[in-house]
Amino acid sequence: MRRDFLKKIMAVTTLAGLPALTGCRDGTDESIAGGLIVPRGQGLKITGTFLDEISHDIPHQNWSRKEWDRDFAHMKAIGIDTVIMIRSGYRKFITYPSAYLINKRGCYKPSTDLVEMFLQLAAKHGLRFWFGLYDSGRYWDTGDLAWEIEDNRYVIEEAWLRYGHHQSFGGWYISAEISRRTKGAIEAFRSMGRQCKDVSGGLPTLISPWIDGKKAVMAAAGELSKADAVTVEEHEREWGEIFDGVSGAIDACAFQDGHIGYDELDAFFEVNKKLADRYGLQCWTNAESFDRDMPIKFMPIKFDKLRMKLEAARRAGYDKAVTFEFSHFMSPQSCYRQAGNLYDRYRDYFNIRQGS
């Protein structure tokens, strides 16, 4: 009886055009294709990554130029063309020897000028580097983004004077992260975005907010979800107001995709794309390559979760996919062994061969 039932199920599967239980539907070697039973390449390819060198809640990897050079090559191999420094500093740790931040804010002088190194490596590997602004930490303490304007008025000028001559300097990242109508958000984004564009002759600007969904809990919290999640209608109304206020100063918005359920992706993504089109912004997705569904924070994400998010972004017609972030959660040389496996599964899915 059981055997007959299984035969019937397999027969239905075959008639439905689904792949067999062994081998690959296109005839390729299963060991090469990763044994996929879903259509390959249906998601939006990741073509950008953040660089989290001022780590806040993930471990520092202590890489030298040698390891970073190798990592940029790994990025290039899967089609990444954009690297975005998540922030030029957080509280007192900074990525470059900023005279303003060291003398005015008492920041610690770094042992390496990481911005210079990233710009040189970006040029070597044919990538575009986006400079992330300074995060004083005062917004996280007070909930008011106005604090960030003053420090970044100097940081923007200083960064452009030091590094603007690099051909690989391709844009600016306004590093303040918000989810809803945060106090001072529109003014801060508009002010910093306009200054970035003015000093650099119009280079593009990016923000990457988070959706206040059911998984939007603090990293230090023990919970994995919350009850008071934003609705799609509230999200649309609130972000319509914000986009209206920053239009012309911000060029692209990459919403973080990990704070909502996988069954909510299409609804929120459709709204994000509609709003971006209405207010003249590029609609990117920040496809998080770390897992928010586990009590251990944070580990490389399960491949199917990343795949589902990229497929939803493609269905919604998004313009670009970037990830937070390649070096920890997707790189073959990450401190997490699982990251290299995710890299391989990603290559299988998009049929990216070694060396291509």
C-alpha positions as CSV (number, residue, x, y, z in Angstrom):
1,M,0.0,0.0,0.0
2,R,2.7,2.5,1.0
3,R,4.8,1.6,-2.0
4,D,1.9,2.1,-4.4
5,F,1.1,5.5,-2.8
6,L,4.7,6.7,-3.3
7,K,4.6,5.5,-6.9
8,K,1.5,7.5,-7.5
9,I,3.0,10.6,-5.9
10,M,6.1,10.3,-8.0
11,A,4.0,9.8,-11.1
12,V,2.1,13.0,-10.4
13,T,5.3,14.9,-9.7
14,T,6.7,13.8,-13.1
15,L,3.4,14.8,-14.9
16,A,3.5,18.2,-13.2
17,G,6.9,18.8,-14.7
18,L,8.7,18.9,-11.3
19,P,12.3,17.6,-11.1
20,A,13.0,14.0,-10.2
21,L,14.0,13.1,-6.7
22,T,17.6,12.4,-7.9
23,G,19.8,14.3,-10.3
24,C,19.1,17.7,-11.8
25,R,16.3,18.6,-14.2
26,D,18.7,20.3,-16.7
27,G,21.0,17.2,-16.9
28,T,23.9,18.9,-15.1
29,D,26.0,17.0,-12.5
30,E,24.2,17.2,-9.1
31,S,27.5,17.7,-7.3
32,I,28.1,20.8,-9.4
33,A,24.6,22.3,-9.3
34,G,24.2,21.7,-5.6
35,G,21.3,19.4,-5.9
36,L,18.7,22.2,-6.5
37,I,15.1,21.2,-7.1
38,V,13.9,24.8,-7.6
39,P,14.4,26.8,-10.8
40,R,17.8,28.5,-10.7
41,G,18.4,32.3,-11.0
42,Q,14.9,33.5,-10.3
43,G,16.1,36.0,-7.7
44,L,17.6,39.5,-8.0
45,K,21.4,39.1,-8.0
46,I,23.3,40.7,-5.2
47,T,25.5,43.4,-6.8
48,G,26.5,45.3,-3.7
49,T,27.6,44.7,-0.1
50,F,28.1,46.8,3.0
51,L,31.6,46.7,4.6
52,D,31.2,46.5,8.4
53,E,34.6,47.4,9.6
54,I,33.4,49.3,12.7
55,S,31.6,46.3,14.1
56,H,28.9,46.8,16.6
57,D,27.2,43.4,17.2
58,I,29.2,41.0,15.1
59,P,32.9,39.9,15.7
60,H,35.8,41.8,14.2
61,Q,37.8,39.6,11.8
62,N,41.1,41.6,12.2
63,W,41.9,41.4,8.5
64,S,44.9,43.1,6.9
65,R,45.1,44.4,3.3
66,K,45.9,40.9,2.2
67,E,42.6,39.4,3.4
68,W,40.6,42.4,2.2
69,D,42.2,42.1,-1.2
70,R,41.2,38.5,-1.4
71,D,37.7,39.3,-0.2
72,F,37.2,41.9,-2.9
73,A,38.2,39.3,-5.4
74,H,35.5,36.9,-4.0
75,M,32.9,39.7,-4.2
76,K,33.9,40.5,-7.8
77,A,33.6,36.8,-8.8
78,I,29.9,36.7,-8.0
79,G,29.0,40.0,-9.7
80,I,29.3,42.6,-6.9
81,D,30.1,46.0,-8.3
82,T,29.4,48.2,-5.2
83,V,30.9,48.3,-1.7
84,I,29.3,50.5,0.9
85,M,31.2,51.3,4.1
86,I,28.5,50.9,6.8
87,R,29.9,53.9,8.8
88,S,33.1,55.8,9.0
89,G,33.0,55.7,12.7
90,Y,30.8,54.6,15.6
91,R,31.2,56.5,18.9
92,K,35.0,56.6,19.4
93,F,36.2,54.0,16.9
94,I,36.8,55.3,13.4
95,T,38.0,54.0,10.1
96,Y,40.3,56.9,9.0
97,P,42.5,59.4,10.9
98,S,39.9,62.1,11.1
99,A,41.4,65.3,12.5
100,Y,38.0,66.6,13.5
101,L,36.8,63.4,15.2
102,I,40.0,62.8,17.0
103,N,40.4,66.4,18.2
104,K,36.8,67.4,18.7
105,R,35.2,64.1,19.8
106,G,38.1,62.3,21.4
107,C,38.0,59.4,18.9
108,Y,40.8,56.8,18.8
109,K,43.3,57.0,16.0
110,P,43.0,53.8,13.9
111,S,46.1,51.8,13.1
112,T,45.2,51.7,9.4
113,D,43.5,54.2,7.1
114,L,40.7,51.8,6.0
115,V,39.0,54.3,3.7
116,E,42.2,54.8,1.7
117,M,42.6,51.0,1.5
118,F,39.0,50.3,0.5
119,L,39.2,53.0,-2.2
120,Q,42.4,51.5,-3.6
121,L,41.1,47.9,-3.6
122,A,37.8,49.0,-5.1
123,A,39.8,50.6,-8.0
124,K,42.0,47.5,-8.4
125,H,38.9,45.2,-8.6
126,G,36.7,47.5,-10.6
127,L,34.2,48.3,-7.8
128,R,32.6,51.5,-6.7
129,F,33.0,52.6,-3.1
130,W,30.3,54.5,-1.1
131,F,31.4,56.4,2.0
132,G,29.3,55.8,5.1
133,L,28.9,58.8,7.4
134,Y,29.8,59.0,11.1
135,D,27.5,57.6,13.8
136,S,28.1,59.4,17.1
137,G,25.8,57.0,19.0
138,R,23.8,59.9,20.4
139,Y,20.8,59.0,18.2
140,W,20.7,55.6,19.8
141,D,20.8,57.2,23.2
142,T,18.3,60.0,22.7
143,G,16.1,58.9,19.7
144,D,16.8,62.3,18.0
145,L,18.7,62.3,14.6
146,A,19.4,66.0,14.8
147,W,22.6,65.2,16.7
148,E,24.2,63.6,13.7
149,I,24.0,66.7,11.5
150,E,26.7,68.7,13.2
151,D,29.4,66.1,13.3
152,N,28.8,65.0,9.8
153,R,28.9,68.5,8.5
154,Y,32.6,68.3,9.2
155,V,33.1,64.6,8.3
156,I,31.6,65.1,4.8
157,E,33.8,68.0,4.0
158,E,36.9,66.3,5.5
159,A,36.2,63.0,3.7
160,W,35.8,64.6,0.3
161,L,39.0,66.7,0.7
162,R,41.0,63.6,1.7
163,Y,39.5,61.0,-0.7
164,G,37.4,62.7,-3.4
165,H,40.2,62.4,-6.0
166,H,39.8,58.7,-6.1
167,Q,37.9,57.5,-9.2
168,S,36.4,54.7,-7.2
169,F,34.6,57.1,-4.9
170,G,31.1,56.5,-6.2
171,G,28.6,57.7,-3.6
172,W,27.6,58.4,0.0
173,Y,25.7,56.3,2.6
174,I,23.7,58.2,5.2
175,S,24.4,55.7,8.0
176,A,21.7,56.7,10.4
177,E,19.2,53.8,10.6
178,I,15.5,54.4,11.3
179,S,12.3,52.5,11.0
180,R,9.4,55.0,11.2
181,R,8.8,58.7,11.7
182,T,11.9,59.2,13.9
183,K,12.4,62.6,15.5
184,G,14.5,64.8,13.2
185,A,14.8,62.1,10.5
186,I,13.5,64.1,7.5
187,E,15.6,67.1,8.4
188,A,18.7,65.0,9.0
189,F,18.5,63.0,5.8
190,R,17.7,66.1,3.8
191,S,20.5,68.1,5.3
192,M,23.2,65.5,5.1
193,G,22.1,64.2,1.7
194,R,22.2,67.6,0.1
195,Q,25.6,68.4,1.6
196,C,27.0,65.1,0.3
197,K,25.7,65.9,-3.2
198,D,26.8,69.5,-3.1
199,V,30.5,68.9,-2.1
200,S,30.9,65.9,-4.6
201,G,29.3,67.3,-7.7
202,G,26.1,65.3,-7.3
203,L,27.3,61.8,-6.4
204,P,24.4,59.6,-5.3
205,T,23.2,59.1,-1.8
206,L,21.7,56.0,-0.1
207,I,19.8,55.2,3.1
208,S,19.0,51.8,4.5
209,P,16.2,51.9,7.0
210,W,14.5,48.9,8.7
211,I,10.8,47.9,8.5
212,D,9.3,47.9,12.0
213,G,8.0,44.4,11.5
214,K,7.5,41.5,13.9
215,K,11.2,40.6,14.0
216,A,12.3,44.2,14.7
217,V,13.7,43.6,18.2
218,M,16.9,44.8,19.7
219,A,19.9,42.7,19.1
220,A,20.5,42.4,22.8
221,A,17.0,41.3,23.5
222,G,16.2,37.6,24.2
223,E,13.1,37.7,22.1
224,L,13.0,36.9,18.4
225,S,9.7,38.7,17.6
226,K,7.2,41.2,19.0
227,A,3.5,41.8,18.8
228,D,3.3,45.5,18.0
229,A,4.5,45.2,14.4
230,V,3.7,47.9,11.8
231,T,1.0,47.2,9.2
232,V,1.6,47.5,5.5
233,E,-0.8,50.5,5.5
234,E,1.0,52.3,8.3
235,H,4.3,51.6,6.6
236,E,3.1,53.1,3.4
237,R,1.7,56.2,5.0
238,E,4.7,56.9,7.2
239,W,7.3,56.3,4.5
240,G,5.3,58.3,2.0
241,E,5.8,61.3,4.3
242,I,9.5,60.6,4.7
243,F,10.2,60.1,1.0
244,D,8.3,63.2,0.2
245,G,10.5,65.1,2.6
246,V,13.9,63.8,1.4
247,S,13.2,63.6,-2.4
248,G,16.0,65.3,-4.2
249,A,18.5,64.8,-1.4
250,I,18.4,61.0,-1.3
251,D,18.7,58.9,-4.4
252,A,18.2,55.3,-3.3
253,C,16.6,53.5,-0.4
254,A,17.5,49.9,0.5
255,F,15.1,48.7,3.1
256,Q,16.5,46.0,5.4
257,D,14.5,42.9,4.6
258,G,15.0,40.8,7.7
259,H,12.4,42.3,10.1
260,I,9.3,40.9,8.4
261,G,8.0,37.4,7.9
262,Y,8.7,35.6,4.7
263,D,5.0,35.5,3.9
264,E,5.0,39.3,4.2
265,L,7.8,40.0,1.7
266,D,5.6,40.6,-1.4
267,A,3.2,43.0,0.4
268,F,5.9,45.2,1.8
269,F,8.1,45.0,-1.2
270,E,5.3,46.1,-3.5
271,V,4.7,49.1,-1.3
272,N,8.4,50.0,-1.2
273,K,8.7,49.9,-4.9
274,K,5.5,52.0,-5.4
275,L,6.7,54.6,-3.0
276,A,10.2,54.8,-4.5
277,D,8.8,55.3,-8.0
278,R,6.3,57.9,-6.8
279,Y,9.0,60.0,-5.2
280,G,11.8,59.4,-7.7
281,L,14.1,57.2,-5.6
282,Q,15.9,54.0,-6.7
283,C,14.4,51.0,-4.9
284,W,17.1,48.7,-3.6
285,T,16.8,45.8,-1.1
286,N,19.2,45.2,1.7
287,A,19.1,41.4,1.5
288,E,20.4,40.5,4.9
289,S,22.7,37.4,4.7
290,F,22.5,36.8,8.5
291,D,19.7,35.0,10.2
292,R,17.3,36.8,12.6
293,D,15.3,33.6,13.3
294,M,17.8,32.1,15.7
295,P,18.6,32.8,19.4
296,I,22.3,33.0,18.4
297,K,22.9,36.5,17.1
298,F,24.1,36.6,14.4
299,M,25.0,33.7,12.1
300,P,25.0,33.2,8.3
301,I,21.4,32.8,7.0
302,K,19.9,29.6,5.6
303,F,20.3,29.7,1.8
304,D,16.5,29.2,1.2
305,K,15.7,32.2,3.3
306,L,18.1,34.4,1.3
307,R,16.8,32.9,-2.0
308,M,13.1,33.7,-1.0
309,K,14.0,37.3,-0.3
310,L,15.9,37.8,-3.5
311,E,13.1,36.2,-5.5
312,A,10.5,38.5,-3.8
313,A,12.8,41.5,-4.7
314,R,12.8,40.5,-8.3
315,R,9.0,40.0,-8.4
316,A,8.6,43.5,-7.0
317,G,10.8,45.0,-9.7
318,Y,13.5,46.3,-7.4
319,D,16.5,48.1,-9.0
320,K,19.4,46.6,-7.1
321,A,20.2,44.1,-4.3
322,V,22.9,44.8,-1.7
323,T,23.6,42.7,1.3
324,F,24.6,43.1,4.9
325,E,27.1,41.8,4.7
326,F,29.3,39.7,2.5
327,S,32.5,39.5,4.5
328,H,31.1,38.0,7.6
329,F,28.1,36.0,6.3
330,M,28.9,35.0,2.7
331,S,32.7,35.1,2.3
332,P,34.7,31.9,1.8
333,Q,37.2,33.3,4.3
334,S,34.8,34.4,6.9
335,C,35.3,33.6,10.6
336,Y,32.0,31.6,10.1
337,R,32.5,28.3,8.3
338,Q,28.9,28.4,7.2
339,A,29.5,31.6,5.2
340,G,31.6,29.8,2.6
341,N,28.9,27.2,2.2
342,L,26.3,30.0,1.6
343,Y,28.7,31.5,-1.0
344,D,28.7,28.1,-2.8
345,R,25.0,27.7,-2.6
346,Y,24.5,31.2,-4.0
347,R,26.9,30.4,-6.9
348,D,25.0,27.1,-7.5
349,Y,21.7,29.0,-7.7
350,F,22.9,31.6,-10.1
351,N,25.0,29.1,-12.0
352,I,28.2,31.1,-11.3
353,R,31.2,28.9,-12.0
354,Q,34.5,29.2,-10.2
355,G,36.7,31.8,-12.0
356,S,33.8,33.1,-14.1
